[in-house]
Amino acid sequence: MIDDIIDSDEKKTITSFYIQEDNLLVTDGKFSEAGLIENIAQTAAARAGVNALKKNKPVAVGYIAAVQNLEIFALPEINTTIHTEITADNEILNVLLISGKATCNGKLLAKCNMKIFIDHNKKPQT
């Protein structure tokens, strides 16, 4: 649930996502809380994919293991673009710990910490 990777390095990834009316996670003209959480997770997945490709390794599948310290400040409306930034705080074995935040027009929409389990044995479906 991202459109573009704006920047990505070993620690930080920034993406953009244009919210369309027909998006599954839009309710009453606004992108839902679940949509913001999924967008943060997808930004983390994009980071993992970019880093795997840079290292010439296969891209693994990731699963949200936990969402902590979630704060939702506002829901973005359809036909707007959100920018999401995640920072990789730590990686322990197959668990990636990230901090994420989503903004729209410079306004903070949501922030949280996530634990993402990386399954190196399962490959993404194409």
N, CA, C and O atoms as a printed pandas DataFrame, in Angstrom:
     atom_number atom_name residue_name chain_id  residue_number  x_coord  y_coord  z_coord
0              1         N          MET        A               1    0.815   -1.165    0.000
1              2        CA          MET        A               1    0.000    0.000    0.000
2              3         C          MET        A               1    0.874    1.249    0.000
3              4         O          MET        A               1    0.696    2.169    0.799
4              5         N          ILE        A               2    1.828    1.242   -0.933
5              6        CA          ILE        A               2    2.671    2.402   -1.180
6              7         C          ILE        A               2    2.767    2.584   -2.687
7              8         O          ILE        A               2    2.596    1.635   -3.453
8              9         N          ASP        A               3    3.040    3.805   -3.098
9             10        CA          ASP        A               3    3.214    4.082   -4.526
10            11         C          ASP        A               3    4.675    4.226   -4.902
11            12         O          ASP        A               3    5.121    3.662   -5.901
12            13         N          ASP        A               4    5.424    4.979   -4.109
13            14        CA          ASP        A               4    6.814    5.271   -4.435
14            15         C          ASP        A               4    7.693    5.176   -3.205
15            16         O          ASP        A               4    7.275    5.492   -2.091
16            17         N          ILE        A               5    8.915    4.736   -3.430
17            18        CA          ILE        A               5    9.949    4.808   -2.402
18            19         C          ILE        A               5   10.716    6.093   -2.685
19            20         O          ILE        A               5   11.378    6.217   -3.716
20            21         N          ILE        A               6   10.624    7.037   -1.774
21            22        CA          ILE        A               6   11.280    8.330   -1.956
22            23         C          ILE        A               6   12.755    8.238   -1.591
23            24         O          ILE        A               6   13.607    8.808   -2.272
24            25         N          ASP        A               7   13.051    7.520   -0.513
25            26        CA          ASP        A               7   14.430    7.374   -0.048
26            27         C          ASP        A               7   14.506    6.106    0.785
27            28         O          ASP        A               7   13.553    5.749    1.477
28            29         N          SER        A               8   15.647    5.427    0.713
29            30        CA          SER        A               8   15.825    4.229    1.527
30            31         C          SER        A               8   17.309    3.960    1.725
31            32         O          SER        A               8   18.093    3.966    0.776
32            33         N          ASP        A               9   17.674    3.724    2.980
33            34        CA          ASP        A               9   19.030    3.304    3.300
34            35         C          ASP        A               9   18.946    2.206    4.360
35            36         O          ASP        A               9   17.873    1.648    4.589
36            37         N          GLU        A              10   20.044    1.902    4.993
37            38        CA          GLU        A              10   20.062    0.807    5.967
38            39         C          GLU        A              10   19.142    1.056    7.163
39            40         O          GLU        A              10   18.609    0.105    7.734
40            41         N          LYS        A              11   18.948    2.310    7.548
41            42        CA          LYS        A              11   18.179    2.624    8.752
42            43         C          LYS        A              11   16.787    3.203    8.479
43            44         O          LYS        A              11   15.849    2.933    9.229
44            45         N          LYS        A              12   16.648    3.994    7.415
45            46        CA          LYS        A              12   15.417    4.753    7.221
46            47         C          LYS        A              12   14.873    4.560    5.808
47            48         O          LYS        A              12   15.626    4.459    4.840
48            49         N          THR        A              13   13.551    4.511    5.718
49            50        CA          THR        A              13   12.863    4.454    4.418
50            51         C          THR        A              13   11.688    5.412    4.458
51            52         O          THR        A              13   10.958    5.489    5.446
52            53         N          ILE        A              14   11.518    6.149    3.353
53            54        CA          ILE        A              14   10.408    7.088    3.215
54            55         C          ILE        A              14    9.640    6.735    1.946
55            56         O          ILE        A              14   10.226    6.563    0.877
56            57         N          THR        A              15    8.320    6.631    2.083
57            58        CA          THR        A              15    7.469    6.298    0.930
58            59         C          THR        A              15    6.338    7.320    0.807
59            60         O          THR        A              15    6.083    8.116    1.710
60            61         N          SER        A              16    5.672    7.263   -0.353
61            62        CA          SER        A              16    4.463    8.070   -0.545
62            63         C          SER        A              16    3.349    7.156   -1.026
63            64         O          SER        A              16    3.587    6.119   -1.646
64            65         N          PHE        A              17    2.120    7.575   -0.719
65            66        CA          PHE        A              17    0.943    6.798   -1.109
66            67         C          PHE        A              17   -0.221    7.743   -1.357
67            68         O          PHE        A              17   -0.605    8.518   -0.480
68            69         N          TYR        A              18   -0.779    7.671   -2.560
69            70        CA          TYR        A              18   -1.935    8.476   -2.930
70            71         C          TYR        A              18   -3.195    7.679   -2.599
71            72         O          TYR        A              18   -3.357    6.555   -3.074
72            73         N          ILE        A              19   -4.081    8.247   -1.795
73            74        CA          ILE        A              19   -5.274    7.543   -1.323
74            75         C          ILE        A              19   -6.420    7.754   -2.308
75            76         O          ILE        A              19   -6.888    8.873   -2.514
76            77         N          GLN        A              20   -6.854    6.656   -2.906
77            78        CA          GLN        A              20   -7.946    6.711   -3.869
78            79         C          GLN        A              20   -9.250    6.264   -3.215
79            80         O          GLN        A              20   -9.249    5.503   -2.247
80            81         N          GLU        A              21  -10.337    6.742   -3.750
81            82        CA          GLU        A              21  -11.663    6.472   -3.191
82            83         C          GLU        A              21  -11.995    4.984   -3.138
83            84         O          GLU        A              21  -12.691    4.540   -2.224
84            85         N          ASP        A              22  -11.505    4.207   -4.110
85            86        CA          ASP        A              22  -11.858    2.786   -4.181
86            87         C          ASP        A              22  -10.937    1.895   -3.342
87            88         O          ASP        A              22  -11.040    0.670   -3.415
88            89         N          ASN        A              23  -10.045    2.483   -2.552
89            90        CA          ASN        A              23   -9.155    1.704   -1.707
90            91         C          ASN        A              23   -9.972    0.926   -0.681
91            92         O          ASN        A              23  -10.901    1.466   -0.080
92            93         N          LEU        A              24   -9.628   -0.321   -0.488
93            94        CA          LEU        A              24  -10.324   -1.210    0.439
94            95         C          LEU        A              24  -10.373   -0.656    1.867
95            96         O          LEU        A              24  -11.313   -0.942    2.609
96            97         N          LEU        A              25   -9.375    0.128    2.252
97            98        CA          LEU        A              25   -9.287    0.624    3.620
98            99         C          LEU        A              25   -9.769    2.068    3.759
99           100         O          LEU        A              25   -9.416    2.752    4.719
100          101         N          VAL        A              26  -10.573    2.531    2.804
101          102        CA          VAL        A              26  -11.209    3.844    2.888
102          103         C          VAL        A              26  -12.634    3.661    3.394
103          104         O          VAL        A              26  -13.382    2.819    2.896
104          105         N          THR        A              27  -12.996    4.467    4.396
105          106        CA          THR        A              27  -14.350    4.456    4.944
106          107         C          THR        A              27  -14.820    5.902    5.062
107          108         O          THR        A              27  -14.128    6.750    5.625
108          109         N          ASP        A              28  -16.000    6.166    4.524
109          110        CA          ASP        A              28  -16.586    7.512    4.605
110          111         C          ASP        A              28  -15.620    8.595    4.119
111          112         O          ASP        A              28  -15.531    9.672    4.709
112          113         N          GLY        A              29  -14.901    8.296    3.042
113          114        CA          GLY        A              29  -14.021    9.287    2.429
114          115         C          GLY        A              29  -12.685    9.502    3.115
115          116         O          GLY        A              29  -11.944   10.422    2.771
116          117         N          LYS        A              30  -12.372    8.639    4.100
117          118        CA          LYS        A              30  -11.099    8.778    4.809
118          119         C          LYS        A              30  -10.378    7.430    4.867
119          120         O          LYS        A              30  -11.002    6.372    4.951
120          121         N          PHE        A              31   -9.064    7.501    4.821
121          122        CA          PHE        A              31   -8.218    6.326    4.970
122          123         C          PHE        A              31   -8.278    5.910    6.438
123          124         O          PHE        A              31   -8.050    6.736    7.322
124          125         N          SER        A              32   -8.578    4.658    6.705
125          126        CA          SER        A              32   -8.836    4.183    8.069
126          127         C          SER        A              32   -7.567    4.022    8.906
127          128         O          SER        A              32   -6.445    4.085    8.403
128          129         N          GLU        A              33   -7.789    3.816   10.184
129          130        CA          GLU        A              33   -6.694    3.525   11.105
130          131         C          GLU        A              33   -5.924    2.297   10.639
131          132         O          GLU        A              33   -4.693    2.282   10.642
132          133         N          ALA        A              34   -6.674    1.258   10.234
133          134        CA          ALA        A              34   -6.038    0.037    9.736
134          135         C          ALA        A              34   -5.191    0.337    8.502
135          136         O          ALA        A              34   -4.128   -0.255    8.313
136          137         N          GLY        A              35   -5.659    1.248    7.674
137          138        CA          GLY        A              35   -4.899    1.640    6.491
138          139         C          GLY        A              35   -3.580    2.298    6.851
139          140         O          GLY        A              35   -2.558    2.029    6.219
140          141         N          LEU        A              36   -3.593    3.154    7.856
141          142        CA          LEU        A              36   -2.355    3.803    8.287
142          143         C          LEU        A              36   -1.367    2.784    8.853
143          144         O          LEU        A              36   -0.169    2.854    8.578
144          145         N          ILE        A              37   -1.870    1.844    9.637
145          146        CA          ILE        A              37   -1.010    0.795   10.192
146          147         C          ILE        A              37   -0.426   -0.048    9.064
147          148         O          ILE        A              37    0.770   -0.338    9.061
148          149         N          GLU        A              38   -1.258   -0.438    8.115
149          150        CA          GLU        A              38   -0.793   -1.248    6.989
150          151         C          GLU        A              38    0.222   -0.483    6.147
151          152         O          GLU        A              38    1.195   -1.065    5.668
152          153         N          ASN        A              39    0.004    0.805    5.965
153          154        CA          ASN        A              39    0.940    1.619    5.190
154          155         C          ASN        A              39    2.306    1.677    5.867
155          156         O          ASN        A              39    3.333    1.600    5.192
156          157         N          ILE        A              40    2.332    1.811    7.186
157          158        CA          ILE        A              40    3.606    1.804    7.912
158          159         C          ILE        A              40    4.288    0.442    7.743
159          160         O          ILE        A              40    5.494    0.377    7.506
160          161         N          ALA        A              41    3.520   -0.636    7.864
161          162        CA          ALA        A              41    4.077   -1.983    7.689
162          163         C          ALA        A              41    4.598   -2.193    6.267
163          164         O          ALA        A              41    5.651   -2.801    6.075
164          165         N          GLN        A              42    3.869   -1.696    5.276
165          166        CA          GLN        A              42    4.302   -1.842    3.882
166          167         C          GLN        A              42    5.574   -1.038    3.611
167          168         O          GLN        A              42    6.405   -1.437    2.795
168          169         N          THR        A              43    5.719    0.082    4.292
169          170        CA          THR        A              43    6.958    0.855    4.152
170          171         C          THR        A              43    8.131    0.064    4.718
171          172         O          THR        A              43    9.221    0.073    4.145
172          173         N          ALA        A              44    7.915   -0.619    5.839
173          174        CA          ALA        A              44    8.952   -1.493    6.392
174          175         C          ALA        A              44    9.264   -2.635    5.430
175          176         O          ALA        A              44   10.424   -3.015    5.270
176          177         N          ALA        A              45    8.235   -3.180    4.792
177          178        CA          ALA        A              45    8.440   -4.259    3.822
178          179         C          ALA        A              45    9.240   -3.755    2.620
179          180         O          ALA        A              45   10.109   -4.458    2.104
180          181         N          ALA        A              46    8.941   -2.543    2.185
181          182        CA          ALA        A              46    9.684   -1.964    1.063
182          183         C          ALA        A              46   11.159   -1.821    1.430
183          184         O          ALA        A              46   12.035   -2.106    0.614
184          185         N          ARG        A              47   11.431   -1.382    2.652
185          186        CA          ARG        A              47   12.814   -1.262    3.115
186          187         C          ARG        A              47   13.516   -2.617    3.067
187          188         O          ARG        A              47   14.639   -2.730    2.577
188          189         N          ALA        A              48   12.838   -3.640    3.582
189          190        CA          ALA        A              48   13.429   -4.983    3.587
190          191         C          ALA        A              48   13.696   -5.465    2.168
191          192         O          ALA        A              48   14.734   -6.071    1.903
192          193         N          GLY        A              49   12.769   -5.200    1.255
193          194        CA          GLY        A              49   12.943   -5.606   -0.127
194          195         C          GLY        A              49   14.098   -4.897   -0.808
195          196         O          GLY        A              49   14.900   -5.522   -1.502
196          197         N          VAL        A              50   14.180   -3.586   -0.606
197          198        CA          VAL        A              50   15.280   -2.812   -1.195
198          199         C          VAL        A              50   16.616   -3.298   -0.654
199          200         O          VAL        A              50   17.561   -3.486   -1.420
200          201         N          ASN        A              51   16.705   -3.504    0.657
201          202        CA          ASN        A              51   17.961   -3.968    1.246
202          203         C          ASN        A              51   18.337   -5.362    0.757
203          204         O          ASN        A              51   19.515   -5.633    0.523
204          205         N          ALA        A              52   17.360   -6.248    0.598
205          206        CA          ALA        A              52   17.643   -7.595    0.080
206          207         C          ALA        A              52   18.182   -7.514   -1.345
207          208         O          ALA        A              52   19.161   -8.180   -1.682
208          209         N          LEU        A              53   17.545   -6.704   -2.171
209          210        CA          LEU        A              53   17.994   -6.573   -3.559
210          211         C          LEU        A              53   19.381   -5.953   -3.647
211          212         O          LEU        A              53   20.181   -6.352   -4.494
212          213         N          LYS        A              54   19.679   -4.989   -2.789
213          214        CA          LYS        A              54   21.014   -4.380   -2.761
214          215         C          LYS        A              54   22.085   -5.409   -2.427
215          216         O          LYS        A              54   23.214   -5.327   -2.910
216          217         N          LYS        A              55   21.713   -6.389   -1.586
217          218        CA          LYS        A              55   22.654   -7.430   -1.170
218          219         C          LYS        A              55   22.579   -8.665   -2.067
219          220         O          LYS        A              55   23.223   -9.680   -1.800
220          221         N          ASN        A              56   21.776   -8.562   -3.143
221          222        CA          ASN        A              56   21.592   -9.669   -4.086
222          223         C          ASN        A              56   21.071  -10.927   -3.387
223          224         O          ASN        A              56   21.491  -12.044   -3.690
224          225         N          LYS        A              57   20.146  -10.718   -2.444
225          226        CA          LYS        A              57   19.520  -11.816   -1.713
226          227         C          LYS        A              57   18.041  -11.863   -2.074
227          228         O          LYS        A              57   17.480  -10.858   -2.512
228          229         N          PRO        A              58   17.408  -13.008   -1.898
229          230        CA          PRO        A              58   15.967  -13.076   -2.174
230          231         C          PRO        A              58   15.166  -12.254   -1.168
231          232         O          PRO        A              58   15.554  -12.128   -0.006
232          233         N          VAL        A              59   14.056  -11.702   -1.623
233          234        CA          VAL        A              59   13.171  -10.927   -0.763
234          235         C          VAL        A              59   12.343  -11.896    0.078
235          236         O          VAL        A              59   11.732  -12.819   -0.459
236          237         N          ALA        A              60   12.320  -11.689    1.392
237          238        CA          ALA        A              60   11.581  -12.555    2.304
238          239         C          ALA        A              60   10.201  -11.964    2.587
239          240         O          ALA        A              60    9.929  -10.808    2.264
240          241         N          VAL        A              61    9.355  -12.757    3.183
241          242        CA          VAL        A              61    8.011  -12.333    3.578
242          243         C          VAL        A              61    8.065  -11.877    5.039
243          244         O          VAL        A              61    8.745  -12.487    5.864
244          245         N          GLY        A              62    7.337  -10.795    5.348
245          246        CA          GLY        A              62    7.282  -10.300    6.714
246          247         C          GLY        A              62    5.851  -10.259    7.224
247          248         O          GLY        A              62    4.909  -10.092    6.449
248          249         N          TYR        A              63    5.697  -10.411    8.523
249          250        CA          TYR        A              63    4.386  -10.377    9.173
250          251         C          TYR        A              63    4.441   -9.434   10.360
251          252         O          TYR        A              63    5.429   -9.410   11.094
252          253         N          ILE        A              64    3.382   -8.655   10.551
253          254        CA          ILE        A              64    3.315   -7.807   11.738
254          255         C          ILE        A              64    3.170   -8.720   12.961
255          256         O          ILE        A              64    2.203   -9.473   13.074
256          257         N          ALA        A              65    4.137   -8.645   13.867
257          258        CA          ALA        A              65    4.080   -9.454   15.078
258          259         C          ALA        A              65    3.472   -8.671   16.238
259          260         O          ALA        A              65    2.826   -9.247   17.113
260          261         N          ALA        A              66    3.683   -7.348   16.241
261          262        CA          ALA        A              66    3.122   -6.509   17.314
262          263         C          ALA        A              66    3.125   -5.056   16.884
263          264         O          ALA        A              66    4.014   -4.607   16.161
264          265         N          VAL        A              67    2.127   -4.336   17.333
265          266        CA          VAL        A              67    2.047   -2.884   17.162
266          267         C          VAL        A              67    1.977   -2.299   18.572
267          268         O          VAL        A              67    1.112   -2.664   19.367
268          269         N          GLN        A              68    2.901   -1.387   18.865
269          270        CA          GLN        A              68    2.953   -0.802   20.201
270          271         C          GLN        A              68    2.967    0.721   20.098
271          272         O          GLN        A              68    3.373    1.289   19.084
272          273         N          ASN        A              69    2.519    1.362   21.161
273          274        CA          ASN        A              69    2.557    2.823   21.268
274          275         C          ASN        A              69    1.876    3.505   20.080
275          276         O          ASN        A              69    2.315    4.562   19.628
276          277         N          LEU        A              70    0.814    2.899   19.585
277          278        CA          LEU        A              70    0.095    3.458   18.437
278          279         C          LEU        A              70   -0.671    4.702   18.857
279          280         O          LEU        A              70   -1.420    4.694   19.834
280          281         N          GLU        A              71   -0.464    5.768   18.097
281          282        CA          GLU        A              71   -1.231    6.991   18.292
282          283         C          GLU        A              71   -1.733    7.442   16.923
283          284         O          GLU        A              71   -0.946    7.630   15.995
284          285         N          ILE        A              72   -3.042    7.614   16.806
285          286        CA          ILE        A              72   -3.662    8.120   15.584
286          287         C          ILE        A              72   -4.134    9.544   15.899
287          288         O          ILE        A              72   -4.923    9.756   16.819
288          289         N          PHE        A              73   -3.649   10.500   15.135
289          290        CA          PHE        A              73   -3.975   11.902   15.378
290          291         C          PHE        A              73   -5.038   12.422   14.409
291          292         O          PHE        A              73   -5.835   13.293   14.759
292          293         N          ALA        A              74   -5.041   11.882   13.191
293          294        CA          ALA        A              74   -6.006   12.312   12.175
294          295         C          ALA        A              74   -6.044   11.265   11.076
295          296         O          ALA        A              74   -5.084   10.519   10.882
296          297         N          LEU        A              75   -7.161   11.214   10.356
297          298        CA          LEU        A              75   -7.302   10.312    9.219
298          299         C          LEU        A              75   -7.253   11.144    7.936
299          300         O          LEU        A              75   -7.977   12.131    7.808
300          301         N          PRO        A              76   -6.405   10.749    6.995
301          302        CA          PRO        A              76   -6.310   11.512    5.753
302          303         C          PRO        A              76   -7.507   11.248    4.845
303          304         O          PRO        A              76   -8.075   10.156    4.839
304          305         N          GLU        A              77   -7.871   12.255    4.092
305          306        CA          GLU        A              77   -8.997   12.143    3.172
306          307         C          GLU        A              77   -8.544   11.528    1.851
307          308         O          GLU        A              77   -7.355   11.492    1.533
308          309         N          ILE        A              78   -9.527   11.048    1.093
309          310        CA          ILE        A              78   -9.223   10.531   -0.241
310          311         C          ILE        A              78   -8.644   11.659   -1.093
311          312         O          ILE        A              78   -8.827   12.841   -0.804
312          313         N          ASN        A              79   -7.950   11.259   -2.139
313          314        CA          ASN        A              79   -7.317   12.191   -3.085
314          315         C          ASN        A              79   -6.237   13.043   -2.434
315          316         O          ASN        A              79   -5.980   14.168   -2.863
316          317         N          THR        A              80   -5.602   12.496   -1.389
317          318        CA          THR        A              80   -4.439   13.135   -0.784
318          319         C          THR        A              80   -3.297   12.133   -0.775
319          320         O          THR        A              80   -3.509   10.928   -0.914
320          321         N          THR        A              81   -2.090   12.644   -0.610
321          322        CA          THR        A              81   -0.903   11.796   -0.558
322          323         C          THR        A              81   -0.339   11.818    0.845
323          324         O          THR        A              81   -0.154   12.880    1.441
324          325         N          ILE        A              82   -0.069   10.637    1.364
325          326        CA          ILE        A              82    0.591   10.554    2.665
326          327         C          ILE        A              82    2.047   10.159    2.447
327          328         O          ILE        A              82    2.388    9.463    1.490
328          329         N          HIS        A              83    2.882   10.617    3.349
329          330        CA          HIS        A              83    4.301   10.259    3.353
330          331         C          HIS        A              83    4.571    9.508    4.644
331          332         O          HIS        A              83    4.183    9.938    5.730
332          333         N          THR        A              84    5.235    8.394    4.502
333          334        CA          THR        A              84    5.475    7.525    5.648
334          335         C          THR        A              84    6.965    7.291    5.792
335          336         O          THR        A              84    7.668    7.030    4.816
336          337         N          GLU        A              85    7.428    7.388    7.011
337          338        CA          GLU        A              85    8.847    7.185    7.307
338          339         C          GLU        A              85    8.983    6.122    8.386
339          340         O          GLU        A              85    8.337    6.190    9.431
340          341         N          ILE        A              86    9.827    5.148    8.116
341          342        CA          ILE        A              86   10.130    4.160    9.147
342          343         C          ILE        A              86   11.626    4.191    9.412
343          344         O          ILE        A              86   12.439    4.440    8.522
344          345         N          THR        A              87   11.954    3.932   10.658
345          346        CA          THR        A              87   13.351    3.819   11.064
346          347         C          THR        A              87   13.537    2.443   11.678
347          348         O          THR        A              87   12.791    2.040   12.570
348          349         N          ALA        A              88   14.545    1.729   11.189
349          350        CA          ALA        A              88   14.865    0.415   11.753
350          351         C          ALA        A              88   15.641    0.644   13.045
351          352         O          ALA        A              88   16.786    1.095   13.025
352          353         N          ASP        A              89   15.005    0.329   14.156
353          354        CA          ASP        A              89   15.637    0.552   15.456
354          355         C          ASP        A              89   16.582   -0.586   15.833
355          356         O          ASP        A              89   17.637   -0.361   16.427
356          357         N          ASN        A              90   16.190   -1.817   15.479
357          358        CA          ASN        A              90   16.998   -2.977   15.837
358          359         C          ASN        A              90   16.510   -4.177   15.038
359          360         O          ASN        A              90   15.346   -4.242   14.642
360          361         N          GLU        A              91   17.400   -5.111   14.809
361          362        CA          GLU        A              91   17.026   -6.366   14.169
362          363         C          GLU        A              91   17.654   -7.495   14.965
363          364         O          GLU        A              91   18.876   -7.608   15.060
364          365         N          ILE        A              92   16.789   -8.332   15.537
365          366        CA          ILE        A              92   17.242   -9.433   16.369
366          367         C          ILE        A              92   16.748  -10.727   15.739
367          368         O          ILE        A              92   15.544  -10.975   15.660
368          369         N          LEU        A              93   17.688  -11.543   15.294
369          370        CA          LEU        A              93   17.370  -12.783   14.587
370          371         C          LEU        A              93   16.415  -12.466   13.440
371          372         O          LEU        A              93   16.808  -11.769   12.505
372          373         N          ASN        A              94   15.188  -12.950   13.478
373          374        CA          ASN        A              94   14.230  -12.722   12.391
374          375         C          ASN        A              94   13.181  -11.677   12.748
375          376         O          ASN        A              94   12.118  -11.637   12.129
376          377         N          VAL        A              95   13.459  -10.838   13.727
377          378        CA          VAL        A              95   12.490   -9.819   14.141
378          379         C          VAL        A              95   13.094   -8.432   13.912
379          380         O          VAL        A              95   14.176   -8.114   14.405
380          381         N          LEU        A              96   12.364   -7.622   13.153
381          382        CA          LEU        A              96   12.760   -6.246   12.879
382          383         C          LEU        A              96   11.925   -5.330   13.768
383          384         O          LEU        A              96   10.696   -5.405   13.761
384          385         N          LEU        A              97   12.583   -4.476   14.526
385          386        CA          LEU        A              97   11.904   -3.495   15.369
386          387         C          LEU        A              97   11.998   -2.145   14.674
387          388         O          LEU        A              97   13.093   -1.671   14.372
388          389         N          ILE        A              98   10.840   -1.524   14.420
389          390        CA          ILE        A              98   10.818   -0.253   13.709
390          391         C          ILE        A              98   10.009    0.793   14.462
391          392         O          ILE        A              98    9.147    0.473   15.280
392          393         N          SER        A              99   10.313    2.052   14.162
393          394        CA          SER        A              99    9.480    3.186   14.546
394          395         C          SER        A              99    8.936    3.743   13.241
395          396         O          SER        A              99    9.671    3.880   12.263
396          397         N          GLY        A             100    7.655    4.062   13.227
397          398        CA          GLY        A             100    7.060    4.579   11.999
398          399         C          GLY        A             100    6.158    5.757   12.257
399          400         O          GLY        A             100    5.581    5.900   13.335
400          401         N          LYS        A             101    6.045    6.612   11.232
401          402        CA          LYS        A             101    5.106    7.732   11.315
402          403         C          LYS        A             101    4.607    8.046    9.916
403          404         O          LYS        A             101    5.324    7.890    8.927
404          405         N          ALA        A             102    3.360    8.492    9.860
405          406        CA          ALA        A             102    2.731    8.891    8.605
406          407         C          ALA        A             102    2.288   10.336    8.719
407          408         O          ALA        A             102    1.747   10.752    9.744
408          409         N          THR        A             103    2.523   11.104    7.651
409          410        CA          THR        A             103    2.142   12.513    7.628
410          411         C          THR        A             103    1.404   12.831    6.332
411          412         O          THR        A             103    1.504   12.103    5.344
412          413         N          CYS        A             104    0.661   13.934    6.360
413          414        CA          CYS        A             104   -0.011   14.445    5.165
414          415         C          CYS        A             104    0.093   15.966    5.213
415          416         O          CYS        A             104   -0.353   16.604    6.166
416          417         N          ASN        A             105    0.683   16.523    4.183
417          418        CA          ASN        A             105    0.896   17.978    4.128
418          419         C          ASN        A             105    1.586   18.502    5.386
419          420         O          ASN        A             105    1.242   19.568    5.897
420          421         N          GLY        A             106    2.562   17.740    5.877
421          422        CA          GLY        A             106    3.332   18.147    7.042
422          423         C          GLY        A             106    2.659   17.897    8.376
423          424         O          GLY        A             106    3.251   18.168    9.420
424          425         N          LYS        A             107    1.424   17.383    8.369
425          426        CA          LYS        A             107    0.677   17.128    9.602
426          427         C          LYS        A             107    0.838   15.659   10.001
427          428         O          LYS        A             107    0.611   14.765    9.186
428          429         N          LEU        A             108    1.227   15.412   11.249
429          430        CA          LEU        A             108    1.393   14.049   11.752
430          431         C          LEU        A             108    0.036   13.367   11.864
431          432         O          LEU        A             108   -0.865   13.856   12.546
432          433         N          LEU        A             109   -0.095   12.226   11.183
433          434        CA          LEU        A             109   -1.339   11.453   11.207
434          435         C          LEU        A             109   -1.290   10.331   12.229
435          436         O          LEU        A             109   -2.237   10.118   12.986
436          437         N          ALA        A             110   -0.169    9.618   12.239
437          438        CA          ALA        A             110   -0.061    8.444   13.112
438          439         C          ALA        A             110    1.408    8.144   13.372
439          440         O          ALA        A             110    2.288    8.493   12.585
440          441         N          LYS        A             111    1.643    7.488   14.500
441          442        CA          LYS        A             111    2.983    6.990   14.792
442          443         C          LYS        A             111    2.853    5.734   15.637
443          444         O          LYS        A             111    1.868    5.554   16.352
444          445         N          CYS        A             112    3.848    4.875   15.549
445          446        CA          CYS        A             112    3.838    3.639   16.323
446          447         C          CYS        A             112    5.198    2.970   16.256
447          448         O          CYS        A             112    6.089    3.381   15.513
448          449         N          ASN        A             113    5.323    1.933   17.051
449          450        CA          ASN        A             113    6.445    1.012   16.974
450          451         C          ASN        A             113    5.873   -0.325   16.529
451          452         O          ASN        A             113    4.753   -0.682   16.894
452          453         N          MET        A             114    6.638   -1.051   15.747
453          454        CA          MET        A             114    6.199   -2.372   15.280
454          455         C          MET        A             114    7.316   -3.385   15.435
455          456         O          MET        A             114    8.502   -3.070   15.338
456          457         N          LYS        A             115    6.894   -4.599   15.678
457          458        CA          LYS        A             115    7.777   -5.753   15.585
458          459         C          LYS        A             115    7.311   -6.508   14.348
459          460         O          LYS        A             115    6.133   -6.845   14.223
460          461         N          ILE        A             116    8.231   -6.767   13.446
461          462        CA          ILE        A             116    7.889   -7.470   12.213
462          463         C          ILE        A             116    8.729   -8.736   12.138
463          464         O          ILE        A             116    9.958   -8.689   12.179
464          465         N          PHE        A             117    8.045   -9.860   12.027
465          466        CA          PHE        A             117    8.715  -11.152   11.892
466          467         C          PHE        A             117    9.057  -11.363   10.426
467          468         O          PHE        A             117    8.184  -11.261    9.564
468          469         N          ILE        A             118   10.318  -11.657   10.136
469          470        CA          ILE        A             118   10.776  -11.904    8.767
470          471         C          ILE        A             118   10.938  -13.410    8.582
471          472         O          ILE        A             118   11.747  -14.042    9.261
472          473         N          ASP        A             119   10.169  -13.977    7.664
473          474        CA          ASP        A             119   10.222  -15.410    7.355
474          475         C          ASP        A             119   11.102  -15.600    6.120
475          476         O          ASP        A             119   10.641  -15.434    4.991
476          477         N          HIS        A             120   12.352  -15.943    6.341
477          478        CA          HIS        A             120   13.300  -16.112    5.236
478          479         C          HIS        A             120   13.043  -17.384    4.432
479          480         O          HIS        A             120   13.599  -17.556    3.348
480          481         N          ASN        A             121   12.204  -18.270    4.957
481          482        CA          ASN        A             121   11.907  -19.520    4.256
482          483         C          ASN        A             121   10.741  -19.376    3.277
483          484         O          ASN        A             121   10.605  -20.179    2.353
484          485         N          LYS        A             122    9.908  -18.366    3.471
485          486        CA          LYS        A             122    8.767  -18.166    2.602
486          487         C          LYS        A             122    9.053  -17.007    1.659
487          488         O          LYS        A             122    9.493  -15.940    2.087
488          489         N          LYS        A             123    8.805  -17.218    0.397
489          490        CA          LYS        A             123    9.063  -16.190   -0.614
490          491         C          LYS        A             123    7.756  -15.519   -1.015
491          492         O          LYS        A             123    6.705  -16.159   -1.028
492          493         N          PRO        A             124    7.821  -14.225   -1.342
493          494        CA          PRO        A             124    6.604  -13.512   -1.756
494          495         C          PRO        A             124    6.000  -14.128   -3.005
495          496         O          PRO        A             124    6.715  -14.648   -3.863
496          497         N          GLN        A             125    4.677  -14.065   -3.101
497          498        CA          GLN        A             125    3.992  -14.554   -4.293
498          499         C          GLN        A             125    4.096  -13.491   -5.380
499          500         O          GLN        A             125    4.031  -12.294   -5.102
500          501         N          THR        A             126    4.257  -13.937   -6.605
501          502        CA          THR        A             126    4.348  -12.988   -7.718
502          503         C          THR        A             126    3.127  -13.010   -8.559
503          504         O          THR        A             126    3.039  -12.271   -9.539
